């Protein structure tokens, strides 16, 4: 074999080796895409419930037609009003002509029909029945105008840039982030949660006829820990959904809008939910009012020290197995007077990468006034007696 042939064969072998290494490296390379394919949804997001920290997200700030989910601000007003005692569930509601005429999912109530608030509530929460939601809103506020004023004020409180011009919520466009905020508020309502995960029920009308209610949220039946929320669809909006799932101490809210069909809507939501529960765990860092610093020294007061408590809840979403560290920023001593709502320091929580992922104010557990001259004299006398 000539020297030239040997060189050619060695070169060819080297090229094959390089190609194999490249192919193997490519085959085992980490994928550069999102963990869940969101390409068939207009927007989507999944976030930890208490902090609304997003894990997977797409187009979350884009205002969209979300079909029946546009009624959630009105439903939130109804549920919070019932929570507050403004309308009893055993009260009788007379359905107005305007409420009976609302299109879309319906409880099939008639104008001037008298029906219990609880029956209307079932239809409102389980299937987002527009006639039931409007009838309840009118009953809670007395008039449509008063209800709309309260609804829009609540949207402003939630930092949602939207306005309801009618109790049917026609024309209201919401983003995925807006739906997360509404979902978090609804999750706090005992009235809403009592019916949101009910799959099948019925209501009895004034004339004795019955309307069967079947919740369109398929995740209630086939996803562990689903506590409901709402679905909606239309030709323009596509298939939309807001879903809540809780397992142990970890809970997520999931939004999907603009899916091409019902099956895809649920498939995307379920993939996001299962991915998050496998990959992450919500860790409670502190609860509002929890003592984080004991016996903080205080100067010039009637007492020698005061406990410091967390000013708010703090929840951190960590990958399974990850840990966090807590550091405190405080003066060596406090000076009286101080008030219970006054921030006197901070607690910082650092993730595995060394970055601060959460911070909360530290508050005195109680008001501590300045010591008077008599307090000082008495303290000296007591010390002398025990000296």
Buried (B, 14 or more C-beta within 10 A) or exposed (E): EEEEEEEEEEEEEEEEEEEEEEEEEEEEEEEEEBBBEBEBBBBBBBBBBBBBBBBBBBBBEBBBBBBBBBBBBBBBBBBBBBBEEBBEBEBEBBBBEBBBEBEBBBBBBBEEBEBBBBBBBBBBBBBBBBBBBBBBBBBBBEEBEEBBEBBBEBBEEBEBEBEBEBBBBBEBBBBBBBBBBBBBBBBEBEBBBBBBBBBEBEBEBBEEEEBEBEBBBBBBEEBEBBBBBBBBBBEEBBBBBBBBBBBEEBBBBBBBBBBEEBEBBBBBBBBBBBBBBEEBBBBEBBEEEEEBBEEBEBEBBBEEBBBBBBBEBBBBBBEEEBEBEEEEEBEEEBEBBBEEEBEBBBBBBBBEEEEEBBBBBBBBBEEBBEBEEEBEEEEEEEEEEEE
